[in-house]
């Protein structure tokens, strides 16, 4: 084969891969930058919540949303009778 044919074949085979690899590397770099920004915001938010908890101030959500649920003080009513399985009839793997 001639040199021209080899060059055309190499361009057809490796060209799209080189373009896609460049795009993938750019996307990964932007993703790391975004991740670093998100981690910074989360760290700041956690530090602010820790400071508010240490100061004993109200720990309401910053956007005015619903707070944490209060724990249940009474046992819930049973809706049906629960029968335990007999221990002697336990199934075993074959």
NORTA-V257080 format. One record per residue. N is the residue number from 0. PSI is psi in degrees with one decimal (NA if undefined). OMEGA is omega in whole degrees, -180 to 180 (999 if undefined). NEAR is the number of other ideal C-beta (glycine too) atoms within 8 Angstrom. Layout:
n->{N:N}
psi->{PSI:PSI}
omega->{OMEGA:OMEGA}
near->{NEAR:NEAR}
This chain:
n->{0:1:2:3:4:5:6:7:8:9:10:11:12:13:14:15:16:17:18:19:20:21:22:23:24:25:26:27:28:29:30:31:32:33:34:35:36:37:38:39:40:41:42:43:44:45:46:47:48:49:50:51:52:53:54:55:56:57:58:59:60:61:62:63:64:65:66:67:68:69:70:71:72:73:74:75:76:77:78:79:80:81:82:83:84:85:86:87:88:89:90:91:92:93}
psi->{157.1:167.6:-36.2:-43.3:-39.6:-39.5:-41.5:-43.0:-43.3:-39.3:-39.8:-39.0:-42.6:-15.8:-54.8:-35.4:-40.6:-40.4:-45.4:-36.7:-39.1:-44.7:-39.4:-40.1:-38.9:-42.8:-42.2:-36.9:-43.6:-35.5:-39.5:-39.0:-44.9:-41.2:-40.1:-39.1:-41.6:-43.5:-36.9:-43.7:-41.5:-38.5:-41.6:-41.8:-41.8:-38.7:-40.0:-43.4:-38.7:-39.2:-41.6:-38.3:-38.2:-33.7:-16.3:14.7:170.1:131.6:59.5:155.0:144.5:-25.0:9.0:16.4:-172.6:137.7:-174.4:146.8:150.7:141.5:147.2:134.3:-19.9:157.6:142.5:152.2:139.8:134.6:-21.6:162.0:134.2:122.7:126.7:149.4:141.4:137.1:-28.4:-23.8:31.4:138.3:141.0:152.8:147.6:NA}
omega->{-179:-180:180:180:178:180:178:179:179:179:180:-177:-173:-179:180:178:179:179:-180:179:177:179:180:179:177:-180:179:178:178:178:177:179:178:180:179:179:179:179:178:179:179:178:178:180:179:179:179:178:179:178:179:180:179:-180:179:178:-179:-178:177:177:-175:-179:179:-179:-178:-180:-180:180:177:-179:-180:-179:-180:179:-179:179:178:-178:-179:177:-179:179:179:177:177:-177:-176:-176:-180:-180:180:180:-178:999}
near->{3:5:5:6:8:9:8:8:8:8:8:7:7:8:8:6:8:8:8:8:8:8:8:8:8:8:8:8:8:8:8:8:8:8:8:8:8:8:8:8:8:8:8:8:8:8:8:8:9:8:8:10:8:6:6:4:5:4:8:6:7:4:4:5:5:3:7:4:4:4:4:6:3:4:4:5:4:6:3:4:4:5:4:4:6:5:5:4:6:6:3:4:2:2}
